[in-house]
Amino acid sequence: MTYALAAAGTGGHVYPALAVADALVARGVSSSDIVFFGGNRLEARAVPEAGYELVQLELRGLQRSLTAKNLGIPNMLRSAIKRSKDEMSRRGTAVVLAFGGYVTVPVARAALALRLPYFLHEQNAEPGLANRMVARKAAAVFCAFEPSTRKLPRAIVIGNPLRVEFADFDRAALRDAARDRYGLARDAKVLGVLGGSQGAKILNEAVGRIAGQGHPGMAVLHLAGSAHAESVEGEAAKAEVPWKVIAFEKDMRSFYAAADLVLSRAGALTVSELARTRTPSIVVPYAAGTAGHQAANARDLESVGASVVVDESDIATIPGRVLGLLNDEIALVAMSDAAAGADRGDAAGVLADRLLEVARGQ
């Protein structure tokens, strides 16, 4: 009996799927009984590294503009559906869980053709096109944020599946070791900067202005993204405040534990991690994001008082806001306490339990 997970493209799809796979293993499922369906992007590296098998489908996402690139998609879709059906049949798949993105449609259609129950999880407050296309016939639909329920039928809000490292997050217990790991003073006021796996150029540029206005007790822990790390390191070397630059960080628990305040984009997983780790934040939603989903994600933290949301058009106000909060311990404590109101608990466990219930009931 095999559990099939469909996730492709970005960490926002792939890492929640890996969290559910790990939750299944924690409940006694062999990793060899879990198979991923995806493409050749992040999942091609992350899934095998995590110890799971990946079936790679030849697919690409639909372009939102008129382009000849879309003409080949129907044939690719038919081929991907057939490949998915063959792999599911051969492996004795019992249940399917898809996380949105271009791989969801062929995998869901394959499951439907084989009369297998399939479930969906939507990570963002604004549902993606793929999940909207296949939601009606899903056995159940789960989402991270309440606004998704307006566009996905029968959707249940459970939060985002997060990696097991966040299950017992305790900043007080982790902080000193985390700061030692990055070479930061234990008594510093640390600004963590997080732009996502590829970094965020607009945030990277803002940090230079923040460092220029900083004070001796401040330090910066900057996850700049592999594309920007080298240029940011050059600027950091000239700064008067300690400024640690990292291209990519696997141990995000240490990143959050080291930070007093985080400046970030409003990706779905980032918002959920900020809530889980009770980290005060200033978030700048990506203005060009599909359907404005980052702005919608950010409201989850803003509504409970855990985050200050700043539009890209107001980026010049970031240094003053950051320095003001770093110097206001009462405000930081209040924001940290408020973040608990946006944390929805163990979504990975909820999904794993549902998959097990369905698979074992067949």
C-alpha positions as CSV (number, residue, x, y, z in Angstrom):
1,M,0.0,0.0,0.0
2,T,1.4,3.4,-1.1
3,Y,0.7,6.9,-0.1
4,A,1.2,9.4,-3.0
5,L,2.0,13.0,-2.5
6,A,2.1,15.5,-5.3
7,A,4.2,18.6,-4.8
8,A,6.4,20.5,-7.3
9,G,8.0,23.8,-8.1
10,T,8.7,25.8,-5.0
11,G,9.5,25.2,-1.3
12,G,6.0,26.5,-0.6
13,H,4.6,23.3,-2.1
14,V,7.4,20.9,-1.5
15,Y,8.3,21.4,2.2
16,P,4.7,21.0,3.5
17,A,4.5,17.7,1.5
18,L,7.8,16.6,3.1
19,A,6.4,17.5,6.5
20,V,3.4,15.3,5.9
21,A,5.6,12.4,4.7
22,D,7.7,12.7,7.8
23,A,4.5,12.7,10.0
24,L,3.5,9.4,8.2
25,V,6.8,7.9,9.0
26,A,6.5,9.0,12.6
27,R,3.2,7.1,12.7
28,G,4.8,3.8,11.5
29,V,4.6,4.1,7.7
30,S,7.8,3.0,5.9
31,S,9.4,5.7,3.8
32,S,9.4,3.1,0.9
33,D,5.6,3.2,1.0
34,I,5.6,6.9,0.3
35,V,6.0,8.2,-3.3
36,F,6.2,11.8,-4.5
37,F,5.0,13.0,-7.9
38,G,6.7,16.2,-9.2
39,G,8.9,17.7,-11.9
40,N,12.5,18.7,-12.2
41,R,12.7,21.8,-10.0
42,L,13.3,22.0,-6.2
43,E,11.6,18.6,-5.6
44,A,14.2,16.9,-7.8
45,R,16.8,17.6,-5.1
46,A,14.8,18.0,-1.9
47,V,12.7,14.8,-2.1
48,P,15.5,12.3,-2.6
49,E,17.6,14.1,0.0
50,A,14.8,13.5,2.5
51,G,14.8,9.8,1.7
52,Y,11.7,9.5,-0.5
53,E,11.2,8.3,-4.1
54,L,10.2,10.9,-6.7
55,V,8.3,10.1,-9.9
56,Q,9.2,12.9,-12.2
57,L,6.5,14.0,-14.7
58,E,7.4,16.1,-17.7
59,L,5.3,19.2,-17.1
60,R,5.4,23.0,-16.9
61,G,3.0,25.5,-15.5
62,L,0.4,27.4,-17.6
63,Q,1.6,30.8,-18.7
64,R,-0.9,33.5,-17.7
65,S,-0.4,35.4,-21.0
66,L,-1.0,34.5,-24.6
67,T,2.1,32.5,-25.7
68,A,3.0,29.6,-27.9
69,K,4.5,27.9,-24.9
70,N,1.0,26.9,-23.8
71,L,0.3,25.0,-27.0
72,G,2.2,21.9,-25.9
73,I,0.5,21.7,-22.5
74,P,-2.5,19.5,-23.5
75,N,-0.2,16.7,-24.8
76,M,2.1,17.0,-21.8
77,L,-1.0,16.8,-19.5
78,R,-2.3,13.6,-21.2
79,S,1.1,12.0,-20.9
80,A,1.5,13.0,-17.3
81,I,-2.0,11.6,-16.4
82,K,-1.1,8.3,-18.1
83,R,2.3,8.1,-16.3
84,S,0.6,8.9,-13.0
85,K,-2.1,6.2,-13.5
86,D,0.5,3.6,-14.4
87,E,2.7,4.4,-11.4
88,M,-0.2,4.5,-9.0
89,S,-1.5,1.2,-10.2
90,R,1.8,-0.5,-10.2
91,R,2.5,0.6,-6.6
92,G,-0.9,-0.2,-5.2
93,T,-1.6,3.4,-4.2
94,A,-4.4,3.8,-1.6
95,V,-4.7,7.6,-1.3
96,V,-3.4,10.8,-2.8
97,L,-2.6,14.2,-1.4
98,A,-1.8,17.1,-3.6
99,F,-0.4,20.5,-2.6
100,G,-1.2,22.7,-5.6
101,G,1.0,23.8,-8.5
102,Y,1.2,22.3,-12.0
103,V,1.6,18.7,-10.9
104,T,-1.7,18.7,-9.0
105,V,-4.0,18.5,-12.1
106,P,-2.6,15.3,-13.7
107,V,-2.1,13.5,-10.4
108,A,-5.7,14.4,-9.3
109,R,-7.1,13.3,-12.6
110,A,-5.2,10.1,-12.5
111,A,-6.5,9.4,-9.0
112,L,-10.0,10.1,-10.2
113,A,-9.7,7.7,-13.1
114,L,-8.5,5.0,-10.8
115,R,-11.3,5.8,-8.3
116,L,-8.7,6.6,-5.6
117,P,-9.6,9.2,-3.0
118,Y,-7.5,12.4,-3.3
119,F,-7.1,15.2,-0.9
120,L,-5.9,18.8,-1.5
121,H,-4.0,21.2,0.7
122,E,-3.8,24.9,-0.2
123,Q,-0.9,26.8,1.5
124,N,-1.9,30.4,0.6
125,A,-4.8,32.6,1.6
126,E,-5.6,33.0,-2.1
127,P,-6.0,29.5,-3.7
128,G,-3.9,28.7,-6.7
129,L,-5.4,27.8,-10.1
130,A,-4.6,24.1,-10.0
131,N,-6.3,23.5,-6.6
132,R,-9.4,25.4,-7.8
133,M,-9.6,23.2,-10.9
134,V,-9.7,19.9,-9.1
135,A,-11.2,20.8,-5.7
136,R,-14.8,20.0,-6.5
137,K,-14.2,16.2,-6.8
138,A,-11.7,16.0,-4.0
139,A,-12.5,13.7,-1.0
140,A,-11.6,16.7,1.2
141,V,-9.9,20.1,0.9
142,F,-7.7,21.6,3.6
143,C,-6.2,25.0,3.7
144,A,-3.9,27.2,5.9
145,F,-5.8,30.4,6.0
146,E,-9.5,31.3,6.3
147,P,-9.8,33.3,3.1
148,S,-9.2,30.2,1.0
149,T,-12.5,28.8,2.2
150,R,-14.4,31.4,0.1
151,K,-13.0,29.9,-3.2
152,L,-12.5,26.2,-2.3
153,P,-15.6,24.1,-1.6
154,R,-15.8,22.4,1.8
155,A,-12.4,23.6,2.8
156,I,-11.2,23.1,6.4
157,V,-8.7,25.4,7.9
158,I,-5.8,23.5,9.6
159,G,-2.8,25.7,9.0
160,N,0.4,24.8,7.0
161,P,2.3,21.6,7.6
162,L,5.7,22.6,9.1
163,R,8.8,20.6,9.5
164,V,9.2,18.5,12.7
165,E,11.9,20.8,13.9
166,F,9.3,23.4,14.8
167,A,7.2,21.0,16.9
168,D,8.9,21.8,20.2
169,F,10.3,25.2,19.4
170,D,11.5,27.0,22.5
171,R,13.3,30.3,21.8
172,A,14.6,30.7,25.4
173,A,16.2,27.3,25.3
174,L,17.6,27.6,21.8
175,R,18.7,31.3,21.6
176,D,22.2,31.2,23.1
177,A,23.3,28.2,21.0
178,A,21.8,29.7,17.9
179,R,23.6,33.0,18.3
180,D,26.9,31.2,19.0
181,R,26.3,29.2,15.8
182,Y,26.2,32.5,13.8
183,G,28.9,34.2,15.7
184,L,26.5,36.9,17.1
185,A,26.7,38.4,20.6
186,R,24.2,36.7,23.0
187,D,23.0,40.1,24.3
188,A,22.6,41.8,20.8
189,K,19.3,43.0,19.4
190,V,19.2,40.8,16.3
191,L,17.3,41.6,13.2
192,G,16.7,38.4,11.1
193,V,16.1,39.1,7.4
194,L,14.3,36.5,5.3
195,G,13.4,36.9,1.7
196,G,12.6,33.3,0.9
197,S,14.7,30.6,-0.8
198,Q,15.7,33.0,-3.6
199,G,16.1,36.1,-1.4
200,A,14.3,39.4,-2.0
201,K,16.3,42.1,-3.6
202,I,14.1,44.9,-2.2
203,L,14.7,43.7,1.4
204,N,18.4,43.1,0.8
205,E,18.7,46.8,-0.2
206,A,16.7,48.0,2.8
207,V,19.1,46.2,5.2
208,G,22.0,48.4,4.1
209,R,20.0,51.5,5.1
210,I,19.0,49.8,8.4
211,A,22.7,48.9,9.2
212,G,23.7,52.5,8.4
213,Q,21.3,53.8,11.0
214,G,21.9,51.1,13.6
215,H,23.4,51.3,17.0
216,P,26.2,49.4,18.8
217,G,23.9,46.8,20.3
218,M,22.3,45.7,17.0
219,A,23.2,42.8,14.8
220,V,21.8,41.5,11.5
221,L,21.3,37.8,10.6
222,H,20.6,37.9,6.9
223,L,19.3,35.0,4.7
224,A,20.1,36.8,1.4
225,G,19.4,34.0,-1.1
226,S,22.0,32.3,-3.2
227,A,21.6,34.8,-6.1
228,H,22.4,37.8,-3.9
229,A,24.6,36.5,-1.1
230,E,27.9,37.5,-2.6
231,S,26.9,41.1,-3.3
232,V,25.3,41.5,0.1
233,E,28.4,40.1,1.8
234,G,30.5,42.9,0.2
235,E,28.2,45.5,1.7
236,A,28.1,43.7,5.1
237,A,31.9,43.7,5.3
238,K,31.8,47.5,5.3
239,A,29.0,47.9,7.9
240,E,29.6,49.3,11.4
241,V,27.2,46.7,13.0
242,P,27.7,42.9,12.9
243,W,26.0,41.6,9.8
244,K,26.1,37.8,9.2
245,V,25.1,36.9,5.6
246,I,23.9,33.4,4.7
247,A,23.0,32.2,1.2
248,F,20.8,29.3,2.3
249,E,19.8,27.9,5.7
250,K,18.5,24.4,6.3
251,D,18.3,24.8,10.0
252,M,15.5,27.5,10.1
253,R,14.9,26.7,13.8
254,S,18.2,28.3,14.6
255,F,17.5,31.3,12.4
256,Y,14.2,32.1,14.2
257,A,15.7,31.3,17.7
258,A,18.5,33.9,17.1
259,A,16.2,36.7,16.0
260,D,14.4,39.3,18.1
261,L,12.6,40.6,15.1
262,V,12.3,39.3,11.5
263,L,12.0,41.4,8.3
264,S,10.5,39.2,5.5
265,R,8.3,38.6,2.6
266,A,4.9,37.1,3.3
267,G,5.2,33.6,1.8
268,A,2.7,31.1,3.2
269,L,5.3,29.0,5.0
270,T,7.1,32.1,6.3
271,V,3.9,33.4,7.8
272,S,3.1,30.0,9.4
273,E,6.7,29.7,10.8
274,L,6.6,33.2,12.3
275,A,3.4,32.2,14.1
276,R,4.7,28.9,15.3
277,T,7.9,30.3,16.6
278,R,6.2,33.4,18.1
279,T,8.6,35.7,16.2
280,P,7.7,39.4,16.0
281,S,7.9,40.6,12.4
282,I,7.7,43.3,9.8
283,V,6.5,41.8,6.5
284,V,6.6,43.3,3.0
285,P,4.2,41.3,0.7
286,Y,5.5,40.7,-2.8
287,A,3.4,43.1,-4.8
288,A,3.7,41.1,-8.1
289,G,2.6,37.8,-6.5
290,T,-0.2,35.9,-8.1
291,A,-3.6,37.3,-7.1
292,G,-2.0,39.3,-4.3
293,H,-1.7,36.1,-2.2
294,Q,1.2,37.4,-0.1
295,A,-0.8,40.4,1.1
296,A,-3.7,38.1,2.0
297,N,-1.3,35.8,3.8
298,A,0.1,38.7,5.8
299,R,-3.3,39.7,7.2
300,D,-3.2,36.5,9.3
301,L,-0.4,37.9,11.4
302,E,-1.4,41.5,11.2
303,S,-4.9,40.8,12.5
304,V,-3.7,39.4,15.8
305,G,-1.0,42.1,16.3
306,A,2.0,39.9,15.6
307,S,3.3,41.7,12.6
308,V,3.6,45.1,11.0
309,V,2.7,44.9,7.3
310,V,4.4,47.4,5.0
311,D,3.6,47.8,1.3
312,E,6.5,47.9,-1.2
313,S,5.6,51.5,-2.0
314,D,6.5,52.4,1.6
315,I,9.8,50.5,1.7
316,A,11.6,53.8,2.7
317,T,9.9,53.6,6.1
318,I,11.4,50.2,6.9
319,P,14.6,51.4,8.7
320,G,12.7,53.6,11.1
321,R,10.1,50.9,11.8
322,V,12.8,48.2,12.4
323,L,14.9,50.3,14.7
324,G,11.9,51.5,16.6
325,L,10.7,48.0,17.4
326,L,14.2,46.7,18.2
327,N,14.4,49.4,20.9
328,D,10.9,48.6,22.3
329,E,11.1,45.5,24.3
330,I,7.5,45.8,25.5
331,A,6.2,45.9,21.9
332,L,8.3,42.9,20.9
333,V,7.0,40.8,23.8
334,A,3.4,41.8,23.0
335,M,3.9,40.8,19.3
336,S,5.4,37.5,20.3
337,D,2.5,36.7,22.6
338,A,0.1,37.7,19.9
339,A,1.6,35.4,17.3
340,A,0.2,32.4,19.2
341,G,-3.2,33.5,17.9
342,A,-2.2,32.8,14.4
343,D,-0.7,29.4,15.0
344,R,-3.1,26.6,14.0
345,G,-1.2,23.7,15.4
346,D,0.1,20.4,13.9
347,A,-1.3,20.5,10.3
348,A,1.2,17.8,9.2
349,G,-0.2,15.4,11.8
350,V,-3.8,16.2,10.9
351,L,-3.2,15.4,7.3
352,A,-1.1,12.2,8.1
353,D,-3.9,10.9,10.3
354,R,-6.5,11.5,7.7
355,L,-4.5,9.7,5.0
356,L,-4.0,6.8,7.4
357,E,-7.7,6.6,8.2
358,V,-8.7,6.5,4.6
359,A,-5.9,4.1,3.5
360,R,-6.6,1.6,6.3
361,G,-10.3,1.7,5.8
362,Q,-10.1,0.5,2.2
